Amino acid sequence: MSGAKKKTFDITHLRRVFGYAAPYKRKFYTSVIMAIMLALITPVRPYLIQLTVDKYITNGVVNMVIYITIIQIGLLLLETAMRFLFSFTTAWLGQAVVKDIRVATYKKVLNLNLRQFDTTPIGTLTTRTINDIESINDIFADGLVPIITDLLSIVCVLGYMFWVDWQLTLIALIPFPIIIIGTYYFRKSINKSFLKVRNAVAALNSFVQEHLTGMQVVQAFAIENTEFKKFDTINKEHRNANIKGILAYSIFFPLIEIVLALSTALLVWWLAGESLRLNQNQQGTMVAFILCLNLLFRPLRFIADKFNVLQMGIIASERVFKVLDNPDVTTDDENMVTDLPARLTGSIDFKNVSFEYVAGNKVLDNVSFAVKPGETVAIVGHTGSGKTTIISLLNRLYAINEGEIAIDDTNINRYPLQYLRRNIAVVLQDVFLFSGSVMDNITLRDPQITREQVIEAAKHINMHDFIMQLPGGYDFEVKERGSTLSLGQRQLLSFIRAILYNPSILILDEATSSIDTESELLIQNAIDTLVKGRTSIVIAHRLSTIRKADKIIVLDRGQVVETGNHRELLRENGFYARLYETQFEKQEQEVN
Ligand SMILES: Nc1ncnc2c1ncn2[C@@H]1O[C@H](COP(=O)(O)OP(=O)(O)OP(=O)(O)O)[C@@H](O)[C@H]1O
């Protein structure tokens, strides 16, 4: 906690946040100038009132009273205009900075290595790009800038008071330490509840998000009541944290009022005594000082609050900068291929590749195999043997630890990442669909792909009729994550996507779960169409695919234990033959 405290007002983060305001210099300076002007103008009103009462009302100079009243109205209008300009420019600046930081953060998140998503919960990244950045906005709108304005106003008002009557000022300020002590405890208390509320909100968010996503499990196992109790507990923590904050406000605000009243009473008492002692009228000073006290206390009421907002903003900025400074991004090799062919031919070479997701835990161990252009290779092996890892490495989703992967005899690190991935189409088992139309999900909103091309590709794998049966056809709105479509249908959509990209290499992760015979047939056809004329690596679960493959790579605990085609491997009567007996023979019997 002490570490967190030390960082509370870490000036480097603040400076960096303000660095984002650099492109908006004019707005920034307008805001600063307005802040100074507003502070300087604050004591003018009490001064004019004092002047009016002491000099003109007492002596009955009506003209001057009217004259000063007009000046007061003018001043008020000027102050209002300046306040508007100040509030607007500061809020504008905050929003502009937030927009820029959010764009930078999201860009960064998009380029982070996949490893980061394995270790950082999605909720955390969402909070960084949405909530934390919003808190940075508060530094401008409700934090540092208003604090500076308030402090400047306080200094100006105090300066004026001391200038008029330093003794009277000191008397009026006698109860002031109560405010300082009160502010100290108030700030501590609301700071604590702020943090608690924040944590409770985060807990509520992730709880609800996780349970809505996993609603099927919750309902299928009839654990609604247990889960509801957990929710209720978190919700109560949220309420309690909020109530503690409200309690602190309920004590602090009346305390300020009491201190203000005390200061005013002391002021009146002292001035009354002075008037009697000196036999001199002090009405002007009294009115001006009462006004000054109000001008002093008004910002004090909220300054502790603003300090907290500032602190939260700085903590949030530190978190956001941590994402922005994350060095784990895929960078292009210095020794880049410059003369890129329009299309790769698609030969693949894995040379002694080893890989670990977590240090010390080898998932692939010295894997070597070669695939000729146009060949279809099936990778088989028990669950967890490293099949998916192989395809993730080929696509450079993760960087390998040892060995080399080459496509067309060139290390894949030497191809620009975009180019490499454009040449490899991936069709996964569980196809992720975005909210949007079927068309959007096929083209991934690539404006270069026309509707006609999509329809042609769909017809190519006999999907057109199915899509046309959907309400709205290609404009059918896919609900979140595509839950309105079946697994097979989703995979078929991604087949269309793959056809459109016309890649040299196709990676296919066959669905393990059984799908209806109609979709099964469509998928079989689609696979046959897709693999034609391109290199294909299939994580195979169907015997038919394995049989058709030119080569089968058998994986066991991260090592290639056998390679060959179906017949050769069966003849060897080794690992594959046993795998065939346990996993695939049943499929053969079903077919027969
Ligand atoms: N992102 C990850 N972070 C850490 N470990 C991982 C990650 N992904 C996979 N692993 C581990 O790596 C090993 C190989 O996983 P991989 O997904 O490649 O196996 P697989 O053969 O494709 O399995 P399945 O047939 O069940 O999909 C497993 O032990 C798994 O626990």
PDBQT file of the ligand as one rigid body, heavy atoms in Angstrom, charges set to zero:
ROOT
HETATM    1  N1  LIG A 601      -2.036 -20.337 -24.416  1.00  0.00    +0.000 N 
HETATM    2  C1  LIG A 601      -1.460 -21.325 -23.717  1.00  0.00    +0.000 A 
HETATM    3  N2  LIG A 601      -0.748 -21.057 -22.616  1.00  0.00    +0.000 NA
HETATM    4  C2  LIG A 601      -0.163 -22.057 -21.927  1.00  0.00    +0.000 A 
HETATM    5  N3  LIG A 601      -0.233 -23.354 -22.253  1.00  0.00    +0.000 NA
HETATM    6  C3  LIG A 601      -0.938 -23.681 -23.348  1.00  0.00    +0.000 A 
HETATM    7  C4  LIG A 601      -1.589 -22.686 -24.139  1.00  0.00    +0.000 A 
HETATM    8  N4  LIG A 601      -2.223 -23.288 -25.150  1.00  0.00    +0.000 NA
HETATM    9  C5  LIG A 601      -1.970 -24.620 -25.018  1.00  0.00    +0.000 A 
HETATM   10  N5  LIG A 601      -1.196 -24.845 -23.943  1.00  0.00    +0.000 N 
HETATM   11  C6  LIG A 601      -0.694 -26.144 -23.496  1.00  0.00    +0.000 C 
HETATM   12  O1  LIG A 601       0.106 -26.675 -24.537  1.00  0.00    +0.000 OA
HETATM   13  C7  LIG A 601      -0.124 -28.050 -24.708  1.00  0.00    +0.000 C 
HETATM   14  C8  LIG A 601      -0.498 -28.342 -26.165  1.00  0.00    +0.000 C 
HETATM   15  O2  LIG A 601      -1.723 -27.703 -26.447  1.00  0.00    +0.000 OA
HETATM   16  P1  LIG A 601      -2.405 -27.742 -27.887  1.00  0.00    +0.000 P 
HETATM   17  O3  LIG A 601      -3.608 -26.887 -27.820  1.00  0.00    +0.000 OA
HETATM   18  O4  LIG A 601      -1.384 -27.442 -28.912  1.00  0.00    +0.000 OA
HETATM   19  O5  LIG A 601      -2.812 -29.271 -27.970  1.00  0.00    +0.000 OA
HETATM   20  P2  LIG A 601      -3.755 -29.979 -29.036  1.00  0.00    +0.000 P 
HETATM   21  O6  LIG A 601      -3.013 -31.193 -29.472  1.00  0.00    +0.000 OA
HETATM   22  O7  LIG A 601      -4.182 -29.027 -30.076  1.00  0.00    +0.000 OA
HETATM   23  O8  LIG A 601      -4.975 -30.395 -28.107  1.00  0.00    +0.000 OA
HETATM   24  P3  LIG A 601      -6.548 -30.565 -28.528  1.00  0.00    +0.000 P 
HETATM   25  O9  LIG A 601      -6.628 -31.720 -29.447  1.00  0.00    +0.000 OA
HETATM   26  O10 LIG A 601      -7.189 -30.843 -27.218  1.00  0.00    +0.000 OA
HETATM   27  O11 LIG A 601      -6.958 -29.276 -29.139  1.00  0.00    +0.000 OA
HETATM   28  C9  LIG A 601      -1.198 -28.434 -23.714  1.00  0.00    +0.000 C 
HETATM   29  O12 LIG A 601      -0.561 -29.061 -22.618  1.00  0.00    +0.000 OA
HETATM   30  C10 LIG A 601      -1.812 -27.134 -23.288  1.00  0.00    +0.000 C 
HETATM   31  O13 LIG A 601      -2.167 -27.202 -21.931  1.00  0.00    +0.000 OA
ENDROOT
TORSDOF 0
